[in-house]
């Protein structure tokens, strides 16, 4: 009996140390097994031993799969009391087992508060929300992090618009920083006030390429002056290797435009808008739903329409796919003395955010940075999503968890 126990113990040890049945399985079978596991489980397996870590990097979820796009992780960037917390929900797990987990950020001391610029292929790009000088690349599941170099061109009084993404053809990640700043002209230092806010006349587009090539150093390049004045928020949608922005209206040019930045040829191009009216106001947001560019158009009392560009770049392919009516989650009713006041800023997209379309066809929504809601477009019904450990205030980032890093070869 004792010899049998010792044999089992040796067998388990041999499997963990390498040379066991796990390594003897064909690569396609290993890939299929790991594709069925949530990324949080894969991340834990990486720390079992070196041989398992090597196998997971070879056959684990290194790149995004079609199933992971409909069952993403939700990263909850905590906004209260300060913006320094990062939690996650893994929607690929069974619903009754889903609970909020918190990441431990190793670079928290050097960047006490941060904003999430973007998420792409499992990587996050973070910016210092206090000074905007520090930028980090971070994979929350492998804990890999990299502080990006500072740009040599700095401006004291500035307004920043960021973007982060990956281009399939060039296989490169790029960080885009659009700087609007005070110029050196004698006319009020290149700045004037309009409609109660400061307007900057000067601009510069800066770009940082993250390549897998070891002979290429990380350094910022200048692409010259920005051809448009964009709304002050990070790029909202990465589609077809292009970041997308919305322009600000000007005194003589009130029309708002949809503009893309191609991460391949590094050119700005205008994108045709849907013929839905009212897009010259601040009542719309751009979002990537199921790989398509979408425009979320907000109406009164939390009503919204979602227009989808089915063929990228073709104006005639825009169509209204979803119409979502007014809904007030129970969590907000309990925390507001006058619940209908929530709709005061509903038309500018600050109350409801469209996050993604889930595998069952439901649309995931975030209300007032406090409540997550699933909407069934077929039945027209809403369901509040309640999870243990959910922060009181948060900004949701749709994230596909992977084991990749910026120098990992991806076959996308």
Secondary structure, 3 states (H helix, E strand, C coil): CHHHHHHHHHHHHHHHHCCCHHHHCCHHHHHHHHHCCCHHHHHHHCCCCHHHHHHHHHHCCCCCCHHHHHCCEEEEEECCCCCCEEEEEECCCCHHHCECEECCCCCCCCCCCEEEEEEECCEEEEEECCCCCCEEEECCCCCCEEECCCCCCCCCCEEEEEEEEEECCCCEEEEEEEEEECCCCCCHHHEEEECCEEEECEEEEEEEEECCCCCCCCCEEECCCCCCCECCCCCCEEECCEEEEEECCCCCCCCCCEEEEECCCCCEEEECCCCCCCCCCCCEEEEEECCEEEEEEECHHHCEEEEEECCCCCHHHEEEEEEECCCCCHHHHCCCCCHHHHHHHHHHCCCEEEEEECCCCCEEEEECCCEEEEEECCCCEEEEECCECCCCCEEEEEECCCCCCCCCCCCC
